[in-house]
Structure formats: C-alpha cells, structure tokens
Amino acid sequence: MSDLDFSKLETLSVSIDQHIAHIQLSRPEALNSMIPIFWHELPATVRKIDEQSAARVIVISSQGKHFSAGMDLSVFTQMGQDFVGEPGRRAERMRRMVLELQDSFNALESVRMPVLVAMQGGVIGGAVDMVCAADSRYCTQDTFFTIKETEIGMTADVGTLQRLPHLIPQGLVRELAYTGRNMGAQEAKESGLVNQVFADQESMLAEVMKIAAQIAGHSPLAVAGCKEMINYTRDHTVADALNYMATWQTGMFQMPDIQEAMGAAKERRKPVYQELHKNISGMQRK
Ligand SMILES: CC(C)(COP(=O)([O-])OP(=O)(O)OC[C@H]1O[C@@H](n2cnc3c(N)ncnc32)[C@H](O)[C@@H]1OP(=O)(O)O)[C@@H](O)C(=O)NCCC(=O)NCCSC(=O)C[C@@H](O)C[N+](C)(C)C
C-alpha cells in the first residue's frame, strides 16, 4: 500500500505538519459510519504515515456531530446476503473476515508512534473498538460511548472486549457490554477511559495538538520504545516485560539522541532528532 494517495481517500482526510499527522474521519453526512473501504483505508494510512512520513505522533478526530456511528448499517444487510453456502466454509470465511477487521485497528497499536483520539458526539459500536486501540483518548462534554453490538444481537468482535478491560474497571466493562447503555463523557473521565473532557471540539483539538507537539518534540526512538514497552507489559508478566526491556535497551540505548537532548537543554534550543528508519530498500510492503 506504499502507493496510497492521501488525496484520494474516500473516508479519511490526512494532513501532516510539524511531525504531527492528523487523520480525520471525513464522512460527516453519514455520521462517519464505517463502510467496507474504511477498514482498508485506516490501516493503510497509518502504515504509510509510519513508513514514509516524518510524523512522530498521530491525532485522529472526526468531522460533524458524531465521532462515528460504528459499522454502516448497510454492511449488515450485505453480510446477510453474502453468508451463504456450506456451513464449514462459510464459518471459515467469517473467521477470516473478523481477523481482517481486527487487523485494521491493530494497526493503531502496532504503529511505532503514539495515537491520540479526539472525540465528539456518539462513539458507537465499531468506533469503541477503534478508540480502545489508541494510546490516549480525549472527548467533548457531549460525547457518549455505546457498546451497541449486544443490542443489535451480536458480540462486539474487533477489540472492545479485549482492550477495554485494560482501560476501565472490569465490572463497568461488563455492565456496558451486557446492557449496551450509553456512557457519557464525565463517566468516561471518572473511569479513566478518557484523559480530559472539553467544552467543545475547538478547545479539545487545540489542547490535543499541544500534547501531540510535546510528543513530537522528543526523540522518536525514545517514544517508540515507551509505546513498545507499555504495549508489551500489558500482555505479559512484569518479569517478562523487564527481561524484554533489558534486551531492548541493549540495542536501542545509543548516545546520539541523549547527547542531542542534553546539548539542546544546555543551549536552550529545541533538540533536532533523526527520523526513525523508513522502509528498508527492496523490502517495501506492496
Ligand atoms: C448514531 C446515532 C447515535 C445518531 O443519532 P442522531 O439522533 O444524531 O441521528 P439519527 O436521526 O438517529 O440518525 C441520522 C441518520 O443516520 C442514520 N444512521 C445512524 N447510524 C447509522 C449507521 N451506523 N449506518 C448507517 N446509517 C446510520 C440513521 O438511520 C438516520 O438516517 P435517516 O436520516 O435516513 O433516517 C444513532 O443514529 C444510532 O445509535 N445509530 C445506530 C448505530 C448502530 O447501530 N451502529 C452499528 C453499531 S454495531 C457495530 O459497529 C458492529 C461492528 O463493530 C462489528 N463488526 C466489525 C463485525 C461489523
């Protein structure tokens, strides 16, 4: 997907400035509902930013009244028509499809730079799956989160039930999943799902961009190490994670960024860091 053209995306708009990539869900007229191409465009965009741009942090926001209404309802109608044929093969196709959809949001976790999400209005169904895979979440006071899947007769399948229990208390996850009720912004803040609640989208984006700028000012290698370690620690024991940390540091602890950070502080200037490695020649993802 290295030839992906950002200007031709159907569901997203992308801008990159001062080491900050801003991805916006750009179908406000359809409540940013998730149509099939969205699931391809999002991971391809994130991977291209990671591999081919000077961005060091990604901000995801959306245009319009709602952050996202989740899966476009027309997809369910289409799926009803597609899922025909011999049960074993049909089940295997379904399994592969769910794994592919999961992969779309896994991209937010595997990208080397932090992903900050700024939300307003409804964050529904698949959108909850998506924002759970980000590094940090921010929202406006009118935001509400809904694990809608249960209400429409299915189990959420692209990350909410796996990641949300690491973000907020188990009992609350279970209540939200079993009931499908809305969780408002204040409750999201109190439970730790979002870091901050803002009066409106403008003040939210201004603050999130400030946080992004702080991240982008640091060594991208140091920040990537933080993300790698925090992700790894979530899924392993402390002993395993400490062991991995030591091995990581054996290779990644190098003097240039440390010298640059110290030199810049002494000279009261902004540090200038080398970008992370881009594609290895001849090994580009097709
Ligand atoms: C989003 C919402 C809170 C907005 O409320 P509102 O009061 O501002 O607007 P509205 O009048 O309810 O909706 C405006 C229009 O937007 C349409 N709309 C709302 N949600 C839509 C959606 N998801 N897809 C297509 N159209 C959607 C409405 O039908 C309606 O169409 P109309 O103007 O032609 O009547 C409200 O419409 C709502 O709850 N919609 C239902 C959303 C919904 O069920 N989404 C699916 C969630 S489940 C999900 O995402 C599953 C997925 O993760 C699993 N998997 C990956 C395998 C597929």
The ligand as a Gaussian input file, in Angstrom:
#p B3LYP/6-31G(d) Opt

LIG

0 1
 C      -25.510000       7.362000      15.699000
 C      -26.745000       7.857000      16.417000
 C      -26.468000       7.997000      17.921000
 C      -27.110000       9.242000      15.848000
 O      -28.269000       9.759000      16.476000
 P      -28.922000      11.135000      15.918000
 O      -30.143000      11.336000      16.713000
 O      -27.909000      12.217000      15.879000
 O      -29.273000      10.840000      14.406000
 P      -30.358000       9.813000      13.852000
 O      -31.584000      10.590000      13.470000
 O      -30.558000       8.649000      14.754000
 O      -29.636000       9.280000      12.543000
 C      -29.465000      10.092000      11.391000
 C      -29.416000       9.183000      10.175000
 O      -28.224000       8.383000      10.237000
 C      -28.603000       7.010000      10.046000
 N      -27.643000       6.160000      10.747000
 C      -27.352000       6.143000      12.068000
 N      -26.404000       5.248000      12.340000
 C      -26.098000       4.671000      11.155000
 C      -25.183000       3.646000      10.797000
 N      -24.390000       3.025000      11.701000
 N      -25.107000       3.302000       9.497000
 C      -25.877000       3.899000       8.575000
 N      -26.761000       4.875000       8.852000
 C      -26.863000       5.248000      10.147000
 C      -29.999000       6.948000      10.655000
 O      -30.674000       5.769000      10.207000
 C      -30.603000       8.220000      10.129000
 O      -30.953000       8.061000       8.769000
 P      -32.194000       8.871000       8.138000
 O      -31.858000      10.319000       8.299000
 O      -32.216000       8.391000       6.710000
 O      -33.387000       8.451000       8.931000
 C      -27.949000       6.874000      16.225000
 O      -28.413000       7.015000      14.886000
 C      -27.613000       5.432000      16.454000
 O      -27.461000       4.989000      17.580000
 N      -27.489000       4.659000      15.366000
 C      -27.254000       3.222000      15.401000
 C      -25.799000       2.974000      15.240000
 C      -25.521000       1.499000      15.130000
 O      -26.317000       0.649000      15.447000
 N      -24.301000       1.222000      14.649000
 C      -23.831000      -0.118000      14.495000
 C      -23.068000      -0.454000      15.743000
 S      -22.588000      -2.125000      15.797000
 C      -21.055000      -2.162000      15.069000
 O      -20.449000      -1.170000      14.780000
 C      -20.604000      -3.574000      14.849000
 C      -19.186000      -3.810000      14.376000
 O      -18.220000      -3.372000      15.267000
 C      -18.980000      -5.278000      14.239000
 N      -18.306000      -5.686000      13.021000
 C      -16.971000      -5.127000      12.915000
 C      -18.246000      -7.148000      12.786000
 C      -19.144000      -5.288000      11.919000

